[in-house]
Amino acid sequence: MALAANSRTTAFRSAAARPAVVPRAVRPVQAPRNRLVASAALKKGDVLSDFSEAYKILKTNTNDTVQLGNFKGKKPIVLFFYPKAATPGCTKEVCKFRDEYERFTKAGAVVFGISSDEPSVNDAFAKANNIKFPLLTDSSSILRKVFGIPGDFLGLLPGRQTYVFDKQGKCIMAFNDQLNAEQHVSEALSALNA
């Protein structure tokens, strides 16, 4: 039984009968203007001052300001990025840093938590959990992007990353683990005490 040639049967033509696909010329794609593209992740051995955004003025939960670059030559810095204030994993992490805060200060370090939450949200979070160290606001997640912190769960959730910088601003530890929030504290303490 022969099939009549119509629009329904054209899908059944053999591969040899189909026209060849001719590839178009490959054109370079340019990134849109005013878009921040992180070229490389901040890693162990990198120096904080090499990242110009480290000198950006960040607001704390109490509406003070902080510039991370101002600590160079003075104190080690523990900087932990958390996805969102008052969520279960972030509360565990921040409270673990709170519980071990005295050990960080004995090691001479300053501790900062950082998220893209507004200062008022971070302040309510800090007060609800009796947090003794500043929680910083990274509006538009600029530091997160510049430091190259990868998102988790297919990019749907901002990454959870902790850095420890020595007095000279050299990164001596970079730790990323979304699910083991409390492990960030033990990793940071180990790096400070090494």
C-alpha positions as CSV (number, residue, x, y, z in Angstrom):
1,M,0.0,0.0,0.0
2,A,1.5,3.3,-1.1
3,L,1.3,6.4,1.0
4,A,0.2,9.6,-0.6
5,A,2.7,12.4,-0.4
6,N,1.3,15.0,1.8
7,S,2.3,17.0,4.9
8,R,1.8,14.0,7.2
9,T,4.1,11.7,5.3
10,T,7.0,14.1,4.9
11,A,8.2,13.3,8.4
12,F,8.7,9.7,7.3
13,R,11.2,10.5,4.5
14,S,14.5,8.8,4.8
15,A,17.6,10.6,6.1
16,A,19.1,10.5,2.6
17,A,16.2,12.4,1.2
18,R,16.4,15.2,3.8
19,P,18.3,18.4,2.8
20,A,21.7,18.8,4.4
21,V,22.0,21.2,7.3
22,V,24.5,23.9,6.7
23,P,25.9,25.4,9.9
24,R,25.9,29.2,10.2
25,A,29.1,31.0,10.9
26,V,29.9,31.1,14.6
27,R,29.8,34.7,15.9
28,P,31.4,35.7,19.2
29,V,28.9,36.5,21.9
30,Q,29.6,39.7,23.8
31,A,28.5,40.1,27.4
32,P,25.9,42.8,27.9
33,R,27.2,46.1,29.3
34,N,26.9,46.8,33.0
35,R,27.0,43.1,33.8
36,L,29.4,41.8,36.4
37,V,31.2,38.6,35.3
38,A,33.4,36.8,37.8
39,S,36.5,35.6,36.0
40,A,37.8,33.3,38.8
41,A,36.9,32.2,42.3
42,L,38.8,33.6,45.2
43,K,40.9,30.6,46.5
44,K,43.5,29.7,49.0
45,G,46.7,31.7,48.4
46,D,44.9,34.7,46.8
47,V,45.2,38.1,48.4
48,L,42.1,40.1,49.4
49,S,43.5,43.4,48.1
50,D,43.7,41.9,44.6
51,F,39.9,42.0,44.6
52,S,39.0,45.7,44.4
53,E,35.5,45.1,45.7
54,A,37.1,44.2,49.1
55,Y,37.4,48.0,49.6
56,K,33.7,48.5,49.0
57,I,31.9,49.9,52.0
58,L,29.4,47.4,53.4
59,K,26.6,48.2,55.8
60,T,26.3,46.2,59.0
61,N,23.1,45.1,60.7
62,T,23.5,48.0,63.0
63,N,23.9,50.5,60.1
64,D,27.6,51.0,60.7
65,T,30.0,50.5,57.8
66,V,32.9,48.2,57.2
67,Q,35.6,47.9,54.6
68,L,37.3,44.5,54.7
69,G,40.5,46.0,53.2
70,N,40.9,48.2,56.3
71,F,41.9,45.1,58.4
72,K,45.0,44.4,56.3
73,G,48.0,44.3,58.7
74,K,45.8,44.4,61.7
75,K,43.7,41.2,62.2
76,P,42.8,38.0,60.5
77,I,39.3,38.0,59.0
78,V,36.8,35.2,59.0
79,L,34.2,36.0,56.4
80,F,31.3,33.6,55.9
81,F,28.6,34.0,53.2
82,Y,25.2,32.6,54.0
83,P,22.3,32.4,51.6
84,K,19.4,34.0,53.6
85,A,18.8,35.2,57.1
86,A,16.4,33.2,59.4
87,T,16.4,30.1,57.3
88,P,17.1,26.8,59.1
89,G,20.6,26.1,57.6
90,C,21.7,29.7,58.0
91,T,20.5,29.9,61.5
92,K,22.5,26.8,62.4
93,E,25.6,28.2,60.8
94,V,25.3,31.7,62.4
95,C,24.5,30.3,65.8
96,K,27.5,27.9,65.6
97,F,29.8,30.9,64.8
98,R,28.1,32.7,67.8
99,D,28.8,29.7,70.1
100,E,32.4,29.6,69.1
101,Y,32.9,33.4,68.8
102,E,35.2,33.6,71.9
103,R,37.6,31.1,70.3
104,F,37.8,33.3,67.2
105,T,38.5,36.5,69.2
106,K,41.1,34.6,71.3
107,A,42.8,33.8,68.0
108,G,42.8,37.6,67.3
109,A,40.3,37.3,64.4
110,V,37.3,39.4,63.4
111,V,34.2,37.6,62.2
112,F,31.7,38.8,59.7
113,G,28.6,37.0,58.3
114,I,27.5,38.3,55.0
115,S,24.3,37.9,52.9
116,S,22.3,40.0,50.4
117,D,19.7,40.6,53.1
118,E,18.9,44.2,54.0
119,P,20.6,45.6,57.2
120,S,17.2,45.6,58.9
121,V,16.6,41.9,58.1
122,N,20.1,41.0,59.3
123,D,19.5,43.1,62.5
124,A,16.3,41.3,63.3
125,F,18.1,38.0,62.7
126,A,21.1,39.0,64.9
127,K,18.8,40.1,67.7
128,A,16.7,37.0,67.6
129,N,19.8,34.8,67.8
130,N,22.0,37.0,70.1
131,I,24.7,37.4,67.5
132,K,27.8,39.3,68.8
133,F,29.5,39.9,65.5
134,P,28.4,42.1,62.5
135,L,26.2,40.7,59.8
136,L,27.0,42.6,56.6
137,T,24.8,43.3,53.6
138,D,26.2,42.5,50.2
139,S,23.6,44.3,48.1
140,S,23.1,42.8,44.7
141,S,25.5,40.0,45.8
142,I,28.5,41.9,44.3
143,L,31.2,40.4,46.6
144,R,29.6,37.0,46.1
145,K,30.0,37.4,42.3
146,V,33.5,39.0,42.4
147,F,34.7,36.2,44.7
148,G,33.2,33.7,42.3
149,I,31.1,31.9,44.9
150,P,29.0,29.3,43.0
151,G,25.3,29.0,43.5
152,D,23.9,25.7,44.7
153,F,21.0,23.6,43.6
154,L,21.3,24.6,39.9
155,G,22.0,28.2,40.9
156,L,18.7,28.6,42.6
157,L,20.3,29.2,46.0
158,P,23.2,31.5,46.8
159,G,26.3,29.5,47.8
160,R,27.5,29.0,51.4
161,Q,31.2,29.9,51.5
162,T,33.6,30.7,54.3
163,Y,37.0,32.4,53.9
164,V,39.8,33.0,56.4
165,F,42.3,35.7,55.6
166,D,45.6,36.1,57.6
167,K,46.7,39.5,58.9
168,Q,48.2,40.4,55.5
169,G,45.0,39.6,53.7
170,K,46.1,36.3,52.2
171,C,43.4,33.7,51.9
172,I,44.4,30.8,54.1
173,M,41.2,28.9,53.8
174,A,38.2,28.7,51.4
175,F,35.5,26.3,52.3
176,N,32.2,25.7,50.4
177,D,29.5,23.3,51.6
178,Q,25.8,24.1,51.4
179,L,24.6,21.2,53.5
180,N,27.1,21.1,56.4
181,A,26.5,24.6,57.6
182,E,28.1,24.0,61.0
183,Q,31.3,22.5,59.5
184,H,32.2,26.0,58.3
185,V,33.0,27.0,61.9
186,S,35.4,24.0,62.6
187,E,37.1,24.5,59.3
188,A,37.7,28.2,60.0
189,L,39.0,27.5,63.5
190,S,41.4,24.9,62.2
191,A,42.7,27.4,59.6
192,L,43.3,30.1,62.3
193,N,45.0,27.7,64.6
194,A,47.2,26.0,62.0
